[in-house]
Amino acid sequence: MIFTIIGLAAAVFLISKIIRERKRVAWRNTVLMSGINQIDVMKGEHFELFLKALFEQRGYIVELTPKSNLIISTQQFLKGIG
């Protein structure tokens, strides 16, 4: 009985993780297709998410930190913007 409950909990966890990842990828693809008109009306936080998706697509490692500090880096270079 306990193994059944643990198995069901693990299955629910994995399914929810897969759904979240698919939503994230779909949102990222939508954001990357934004044109200048959509970018112009983005609030700061949404613009940072757009930049995050854009730089990740180009191979950078991006980390969003609190208080709107966007970090973009490669393995050899680290630069904070904000």
N, CA, C and O atoms as a printed pandas DataFrame, in Angstrom:
     atom_number atom_name residue_name chain_id  residue_number  x_coord  y_coord  z_coord
0              1         N          MET        A               1    0.822   -1.201    0.000
1              2        CA          MET        A               1    0.000    0.000    0.000
2              3         C          MET        A               1    0.865    1.263    0.000
3              4         O          MET        A               1    0.601    2.195   -0.759
4              5         N          ILE        A               2    1.890    1.295    0.844
5              6        CA          ILE        A               2    2.759    2.469    0.937
6              7         C          ILE        A               2    3.517    2.700   -0.370
7              8         O          ILE        A               2    3.736    3.841   -0.779
8              9         N          PHE        A               3    3.925    1.579   -1.034
9             10        CA          PHE        A               3    4.647    1.713   -2.295
10            11         C          PHE        A               3    3.740    2.258   -3.393
11            12         O          PHE        A               3    4.199    2.985   -4.273
12            13         N          THR        A               4    2.466    1.912   -3.345
13            14        CA          THR        A               4    1.502    2.429   -4.308
14            15         C          THR        A               4    1.345    3.937   -4.141
15            16         O          THR        A               4    1.310    4.675   -5.126
16            17         N          ILE        A               5    1.253    4.386   -2.909
17            18        CA          ILE        A               5    1.107    5.825   -2.632
18            19         C          ILE        A               5    2.360    6.573   -3.075
19            20         O          ILE        A               5    2.272    7.635   -3.692
20            21         N          ILE        A               6    3.519    6.017   -2.760
21            22        CA          ILE        A               6    4.774    6.659   -3.167
22            23         C          ILE        A               6    4.885    6.688   -4.687
23            24         O          ILE        A               6    5.311    7.690   -5.260
24            25         N          GLY        A               7    4.503    5.597   -5.336
25            26        CA          GLY        A               7    4.536    5.548   -6.803
26            27         C          GLY        A               7    3.607    6.561   -7.431
27            28         O          GLY        A               7    3.973    7.223   -8.403
28            29         N          LEU        A               8    2.397    6.692   -6.885
29            30        CA          LEU        A               8    1.447    7.680   -7.406
30            31         C          LEU        A               8    1.961    9.106   -7.190
31            32         O          LEU        A               8    1.840    9.951   -8.076
32            33         N          ALA        A               9    2.527    9.368   -6.027
33            34        CA          ALA        A               9    3.068   10.701   -5.743
34            35         C          ALA        A               9    4.211   11.028   -6.706
35            36         O          ALA        A               9    4.311   12.154   -7.193
36            37         N          ALA        A              10    5.067   10.049   -6.978
37            38        CA          ALA        A              10    6.171   10.266   -7.915
38            39         C          ALA        A              10    5.646   10.520   -9.318
39            40         O          ALA        A              10    6.163   11.383  -10.027
40            41         N          ALA        A              11    4.624    9.779   -9.725
41            42        CA          ALA        A              11    4.040    9.964  -11.060
42            43         C          ALA        A              11    3.421   11.348  -11.190
43            44         O          ALA        A              11    3.609   12.017  -12.206
44            45         N          VAL        A              12    2.689   11.783  -10.176
45            46        CA          VAL        A              12    2.076   13.124  -10.200
46            47         C          VAL        A              12    3.163   14.191  -10.265
47            48         O          VAL        A              12    3.036   15.161  -11.012
48            49         N          PHE        A              13    4.224   14.019   -9.492
49            50        CA          PHE        A              13    5.323   14.978   -9.498
50            51         C          PHE        A              13    5.957   15.063  -10.885
51            52         O          PHE        A              13    6.181   16.160  -11.398
52            53         N          LEU        A              14    6.246   13.913  -11.494
53            54        CA          LEU        A              14    6.877   13.905  -12.818
54            55         C          LEU        A              14    5.973   14.503  -13.882
55            56         O          LEU        A              14    6.437   15.255  -14.739
56            57         N          ILE        A              15    4.696   14.180  -13.837
57            58        CA          ILE        A              15    3.754   14.727  -14.819
58            59         C          ILE        A              15    3.664   16.238  -14.674
59            60         O          ILE        A              15    3.668   16.953  -15.676
60            61         N          SER        A              16    3.583   16.740  -13.437
61            62        CA          SER        A              16    3.502   18.191  -13.242
62            63         C          SER        A              16    4.783   18.876  -13.709
63            64         O          SER        A              16    4.738   19.981  -14.251
64            65         N          LYS        A              17    5.925   18.220  -13.499
65            66        CA          LYS        A              17    7.198   18.791  -13.956
66            67         C          LYS        A              17    7.246   18.851  -15.492
67            68         O          LYS        A              17    7.704   19.844  -16.058
68            69         N          ILE        A              18    6.785   17.816  -16.150
69            70        CA          ILE        A              18    6.748   17.788  -17.622
70            71         C          ILE        A              18    5.822   18.876  -18.146
71            72         O          ILE        A              18    6.162   19.566  -19.107
72            73         N          ILE        A              19    4.663   19.036  -17.530
73            74        CA          ILE        A              19    3.705   20.063  -17.965
74            75         C          ILE        A              19    4.311   21.450  -17.798
75            76         O          ILE        A              19    4.202   22.284  -18.697
76            77         N          ARG        A              20    4.953   21.709  -16.646
77            78        CA          ARG        A              20    5.596   23.015  -16.420
78            79         C          ARG        A              20    6.679   23.297  -17.456
79            80         O          ARG        A              20    6.789   24.417  -17.955
80            81         N          GLU        A              21    7.479   22.281  -17.779
81            82        CA          GLU        A              21    8.556   22.458  -18.756
82            83         C          GLU        A              21    7.988   22.748  -20.140
83            84         O          GLU        A              21    8.510   23.604  -20.855
84            85         N          ARG        A              22    6.935   22.051  -20.523
85            86        CA          ARG        A              22    6.313   22.309  -21.831
86            87         C          ARG        A              22    5.735   23.713  -21.907
87            88         O          ARG        A              22    5.851   24.379  -22.936
88            89         N          LYS        A              23    5.109   24.168  -20.820
89            90        CA          LYS        A              23    4.583   25.534  -20.789
90            91         C          LYS        A              23    5.716   26.549  -20.887
91            92         O          LYS        A              23    5.598   27.555  -21.586
92            93         N          ARG        A              24    6.821   26.280  -20.180
93            94        CA          ARG        A              24    7.967   27.189  -20.211
94            95         C          ARG        A              24    8.544   27.288  -21.618
95            96         O          ARG        A              24    8.855   28.381  -22.089
96            97         N          VAL        A              25    8.686   26.148  -22.286
97            98        CA          VAL        A              25    9.232   26.138  -23.645
98            99         C          VAL        A              25    8.280   26.846  -24.608
99           100         O          VAL        A              25    8.723   27.608  -25.467
100          101         N          ALA        A              26    6.981   26.600  -24.470
101          102        CA          ALA        A              26    6.004   27.262  -25.340
102          103         C          ALA        A              26    6.033   28.771  -25.120
103          104         O          ALA        A              26    5.997   29.537  -26.083
104          105         N          TRP        A              27    6.098   29.208  -23.848
105          106        CA          TRP        A              27    6.162   30.636  -23.560
106          107         C          TRP        A              27    7.439   31.237  -24.123
107          108         O          TRP        A              27    7.415   32.319  -24.709
108          109         N          ARG        A              28    8.560   30.535  -23.946
109          110        CA          ARG        A              28    9.851   31.018  -24.447
110          111         C          ARG        A              28    9.809   31.196  -25.958
111          112         O          ARG        A              28   10.295   32.200  -26.478
112          113         N          ASN        A              29    9.237   30.238  -26.658
113          114        CA          ASN        A              29    9.141   30.337  -28.111
114          115         C          ASN        A              29    8.256   31.504  -28.530
115          116         O          ASN        A              29    8.554   32.197  -29.503
116          117         N          THR        A              30    7.175   31.719  -27.799
117          118        CA          THR        A              30    6.288   32.848  -28.085
118          119         C          THR        A              30    7.017   34.164  -27.869
119          120         O          THR        A              30    6.923   35.077  -28.689
120          121         N          VAL        A              31    7.742   34.257  -26.762
121          122        CA          VAL        A              31    8.475   35.488  -26.440
122          123         C          VAL        A              31    9.532   35.771  -27.496
123          124         O          VAL        A              31    9.706   36.916  -27.912
124          125         N          LEU        A              32   10.237   34.734  -27.930
125          126        CA          LEU        A              32   11.298   34.938  -28.912
126          127         C          LEU        A              32   10.758   35.380  -30.267
127          128         O          LEU        A              32   11.503   35.939  -31.072
128          129         N          MET        A              33    9.490   35.143  -30.529
129          130        CA          MET        A              33    8.899   35.573  -31.801
130          131         C          MET        A              33    8.318   36.979  -31.697
131          132         O          MET        A              33    7.728   37.478  -32.655
132          133         N          SER        A              34    8.480   37.621  -30.537
133          134        CA          SER        A              34    7.959   38.975  -30.348
134          135         C          SER        A              34    8.624   39.934  -31.318
135          136         O          SER        A              34    9.831   39.872  -31.555
136          137         N          GLY        A              35    7.822   40.812  -31.867
137          138        CA          GLY        A              35    8.344   41.862  -32.731
138          139         C          GLY        A              35    8.588   43.130  -31.934
139          140         O          GLY        A              35    8.340   43.175  -30.729
140          141         N          ILE        A              36    9.066   44.137  -32.598
141          142        CA          ILE        A              36    9.404   45.392  -31.925
142          143         C          ILE        A              36    8.181   46.024  -31.263
143          144         O          ILE        A              36    8.312   46.668  -30.222
144          145         N          ASN        A              37    6.990   45.851  -31.851
145          146        CA          ASN        A              37    5.786   46.435  -31.255
146          147         C          ASN        A              37    5.483   45.802  -29.897
147          148         O          ASN        A              37    5.090   46.502  -28.964
148          149         N          GLN        A              38    5.662   44.485  -29.780
149          150        CA          GLN        A              38    5.439   43.821  -28.497
150          151         C          GLN        A              38    6.536   44.175  -27.500
151          152         O          GLN        A              38    6.269   44.362  -26.313
152          153         N          ILE        A              39    7.764   44.267  -27.985
153          154        CA          ILE        A              39    8.892   44.592  -27.106
154          155         C          ILE        A              39    8.742   46.000  -26.548
155          156         O          ILE        A              39    9.040   46.235  -25.377
156          157         N          ASP        A              40    8.285   46.939  -27.371
157          158        CA          ASP        A              40    8.128   48.328  -26.935
158          159         C          ASP        A              40    7.153   48.487  -25.770
159          160         O          ASP        A              40    7.307   49.400  -24.959
160          161         N          VAL        A              41    6.154   47.612  -25.677
161          162        CA          VAL        A              41    5.153   47.762  -24.616
162          163         C          VAL        A              41    5.411   46.826  -23.420
163          164         O          VAL        A              41    4.608   46.781  -22.489
164          165         N          MET        A              42    6.513   46.091  -23.445
165          166        CA          MET        A              42    6.827   45.193  -22.332
166          167         C          MET        A              42    7.212   45.992  -21.100
167          168         O          MET        A              42    7.911   47.002  -21.188
168          169         N          LYS        A              43    6.748   45.528  -19.960
169          170        CA          LYS        A              43    7.195   46.090  -18.691
170          171         C          LYS        A              43    8.620   45.593  -18.445
171          172         O          LYS        A              43    9.064   44.660  -19.113
172          173         N          GLY        A              44    9.330   46.186  -17.518
173          174        CA          GLY        A              44   10.723   45.851  -17.255
174          175         C          GLY        A              44   10.958   44.375  -16.995
175          176         O          GLY        A              44   11.887   43.783  -17.545
176          177         N          GLU        A              45   10.109   43.772  -16.148
177          178        CA          GLU        A              45   10.283   42.364  -15.796
178          179         C          GLU        A              45   10.088   41.456  -17.014
179          180         O          GLU        A              45   10.830   40.489  -17.191
180          181         N          HIS        A              46    9.097   41.762  -17.848
181          182        CA          HIS        A              46    8.871   40.968  -19.055
182          183         C          HIS        A              46   10.005   41.150  -20.065
183          184         O          HIS        A              46   10.391   40.206  -20.754
184          185         N          PHE        A              47   10.532   42.367  -20.143
185          186        CA          PHE        A              47   11.652   42.612  -21.043
186          187         C          PHE        A              47   12.877   41.813  -20.600
187          188         O          PHE        A              47   13.600   41.265  -21.433
188          189         N          GLU        A              48   13.106   41.748  -19.297
189          190        CA          GLU        A              48   14.225   40.950  -18.794
190          191         C          GLU        A              48   14.046   39.474  -19.135
191          192         O          GLU        A              48   15.010   38.798  -19.493
192          193         N          LEU        A              49   12.816   38.972  -19.026
193          194        CA          LEU        A              49   12.550   37.577  -19.391
194          195         C          LEU        A              49   12.772   37.353  -20.884
195          196         O          LEU        A              49   13.265   36.303  -21.297
196          197         N          PHE        A              50   12.400   38.356  -21.692
197          198        CA          PHE        A              50   12.657   38.291  -23.135
198          199         C          PHE        A              50   14.158   38.211  -23.394
199          200         O          PHE        A              50   14.615   37.378  -24.176
200          201         N          LEU        A              51   14.928   39.088  -22.727
201          202        CA          LEU        A              51   16.384   39.075  -22.901
202          203         C          LEU        A              51   16.981   37.755  -22.430
203          204         O          LEU        A              51   17.901   37.227  -23.055
204          205         N          LYS        A              52   16.459   37.224  -21.330
205          206        CA          LYS        A              52   16.936   35.930  -20.821
206          207         C          LYS        A              52   16.758   34.845  -21.883
207          208         O          LYS        A              52   17.692   34.097  -22.174
208          209         N          ALA        A              53   15.571   34.763  -22.455
209          210        CA          ALA        A              53   15.302   33.752  -23.490
210          211         C          ALA        A              53   16.190   33.976  -24.711
211          212         O          ALA        A              53   16.705   33.019  -25.290
212          213         N          LEU        A              54   16.368   35.233  -25.101
213          214        CA          LEU        A              54   17.173   35.557  -26.279
214          215         C          LEU        A              54   18.632   35.156  -26.084
215          216         O          LEU        A              54   19.228   34.515  -26.950
216          217         N          PHE        A              55   19.204   35.535  -24.942
217          218        CA          PHE        A              55   20.613   35.212  -24.700
218          219         C          PHE        A              55   20.824   33.714  -24.494
219          220         O          PHE        A              55   21.843   33.173  -24.923
220          221         N          GLU        A              56   19.875   33.033  -23.841
221          222        CA          GLU        A              56   19.991   31.581  -23.688
222          223         C          GLU        A              56   19.965   30.887  -25.044
223          224         O          GLU        A              56   20.684   29.914  -25.269
224          225         N          GLN        A              57   19.135   31.395  -25.934
225          226        CA          GLN        A              57   19.060   30.836  -27.290
226          227         C          GLN        A              57   20.410   30.966  -28.000
227          228         O          GLN        A              57   20.759   30.143  -28.846
228          229         N          ARG        A              58   21.152   31.997  -27.648
229          230        CA          ARG        A              58   22.456   32.232  -28.280
230          231         C          ARG        A              58   23.623   31.615  -27.522
231          232         O          ARG        A              58   24.785   31.879  -27.834
232          233         N          GLY        A              59   23.306   30.786  -26.519
233          234        CA          GLY        A              59   24.344   30.025  -25.840
234          235         C          GLY        A              59   24.894   30.617  -24.560
235          236         O          GLY        A              59   25.821   30.057  -23.975
236          237         N          TYR        A              60   24.346   31.737  -24.109
237          238        CA          TYR        A              60   24.811   32.334  -22.863
238          239         C          TYR        A              60   24.143   31.665  -21.671
239          240         O          TYR        A              60   23.068   31.080  -21.796
240          241         N          ILE        A              61   24.781   31.757  -20.533
241          242        CA          ILE        A              61   24.190   31.326  -19.279
242          243         C          ILE        A              61   23.593   32.565  -18.638
243          244         O          ILE        A              61   24.305   33.540  -18.399
244          245         N          VAL        A              62   22.300   32.544  -18.359
245          246        CA          VAL        A              62   21.609   33.730  -17.856
246          247         C          VAL        A              62   20.969   33.400  -16.517
247          248         O          VAL        A              62   20.368   32.340  -16.342
248          249         N          GLU        A              63   21.109   34.326  -15.578
249          250        CA          GLU        A              63   20.500   34.169  -14.268
250          251         C          GLU        A              63   19.770   35.454  -13.928
251          252         O          GLU        A              63   20.348   36.539  -13.994
252          253         N          LEU        A              64   18.507   35.334  -13.566
253          254        CA          LEU        A              64   17.766   36.494  -13.097
254          255         C          LEU        A              64   17.933   36.563  -11.590
255          256         O          LEU        A              64   17.657   35.597  -10.879
256          257         N          THR        A              65   18.380   37.699  -11.114
257          258        CA          THR        A              65   18.576   37.885   -9.686
258          259         C          THR        A              65   17.504   38.839   -9.163
259          260         O          THR        A              65   16.860   39.529   -9.954
260          261         N          PRO        A              66   17.303   38.890   -7.854
261          262        CA          PRO        A              66   16.299   39.809   -7.301
262          263         C          PRO        A              66   16.622   41.267   -7.633
263          264         O          PRO        A              66   17.767   41.617   -7.918
264          265         N          LYS        A              67   15.625   42.073   -7.590
265          266        CA          LYS        A              67   15.750   43.518   -7.822
266          267         C          LYS        A              67   16.210   43.857   -9.230
267          268         O          LYS        A              67   16.962   44.812   -9.424
268          269         N          SER        A              68   15.769   43.089  -10.207
269          270        CA          SER        A              68   15.980   43.393  -11.621
270          271         C          SER        A              68   17.439   43.529  -12.021
271          272         O          SER        A              68   17.792   44.464  -12.740
272          273         N          ASN        A              69   18.277   42.637  -11.583
273          274        CA          ASN        A              69   19.660   42.610  -12.035
274          275         C          ASN        A              69   19.828   41.391  -12.921
275          276         O          ASN        A              69   19.829   40.261  -12.433
276          277         N          LEU        A              70   19.970   41.611  -14.201
277          278        CA          LEU        A              70   20.122   40.531  -15.166
278          279         C          LEU        A              70   21.597   40.191  -15.285
279          280         O          LEU        A              70   22.425   41.073  -15.511
280          281         N          ILE        A              71   21.928   38.917  -15.134
281          282        CA          ILE        A              71   23.305   38.451  -15.250
282          283         C          ILE        A              71   23.425   37.620  -16.526
283          284         O          ILE        A              71   22.683   36.655  -16.714
284          285         N          ILE        A              72   24.353   37.992  -17.396
285          286        CA          ILE        A              72   24.601   37.263  -18.634
286          287         C          ILE        A              72   26.057   36.837  -18.604
287          288         O          ILE        A              72   26.942   37.657  -18.362
288          289         N          SER        A              73   26.310   35.559  -18.849
289          290        CA          SER        A              73   27.696   35.123  -18.768
290          291         C          SER        A              73   27.994   34.005  -19.748
291          292         O          SER        A              73   27.098   33.300  -20.213
292          293         N          THR        A              74   29.255   33.864  -20.045
293          294        CA          THR        A              74   29.769   32.694  -20.733
294          295         C          THR        A              74   30.709   32.037  -19.743
295          296         O          THR        A              74   30.817   32.500  -18.608
296          297         N          GLN        A              75   31.380   30.992  -20.128
297          298        CA          GLN        A              75   32.280   30.327  -19.196
298          299         C          GLN        A              75   33.478   31.208  -18.850
299          300         O          GLN        A              75   34.070   31.043  -17.783
300          301         N          GLN        A              76   33.842   32.129  -19.719
301          302        CA          GLN        A              76   35.031   32.952  -19.490
302          303         C          GLN        A              76   34.694   34.374  -19.060
303          304         O          GLN        A              76   35.580   35.118  -18.637
304          305         N          PHE        A              77   33.422   34.762  -19.165
305          306        CA          PHE        A              77   33.065   36.161  -19.027
306          307         C          PHE        A              77   31.822   36.277  -18.172
307          308         O          PHE        A              77   30.878   35.510  -18.359
308          309         N          LEU        A              78   31.795   37.205  -17.247
309          310        CA          LEU        A              78   30.631   37.439  -16.407
310          311         C          LEU        A              78   30.364   38.929  -16.390
311          312         O          LEU        A              78   31.246   39.726  -16.068
312          313         N          LYS        A              79   29.145   39.300  -16.737
313          314        CA          LYS        A              79   28.810   40.715  -16.801
314          315         C          LYS        A              79   27.438   40.926  -16.196
315          316         O          LYS        A              79   26.482   40.255  -16.583
316          317         N          GLY        A              80   27.327   41.830  -15.270
317          318        CA          GLY        A              80   26.040   42.186  -14.685
318          319         C          GLY        A              80   25.485   43.407  -15.387
319          320         O          GLY        A              80   26.209   44.370  -15.643
320          321         N          ILE        A              81   24.223   43.368  -15.691
321          322        CA          ILE        A              81   23.552   44.502  -16.334
322          323         C          ILE        A              81   22.417   44.907  -15.424
323          324         O          ILE        A              81   21.622   44.052  -15.033
324          325         N          GLY        A              82   22.308   46.169  -15.074
325          326        CA          GLY        A              82   21.172   46.580  -14.283
326          327         C          GLY        A              82   21.479   47.546  -13.204
327          328         O          GLY        A              82   20.580   47.959  -12.472
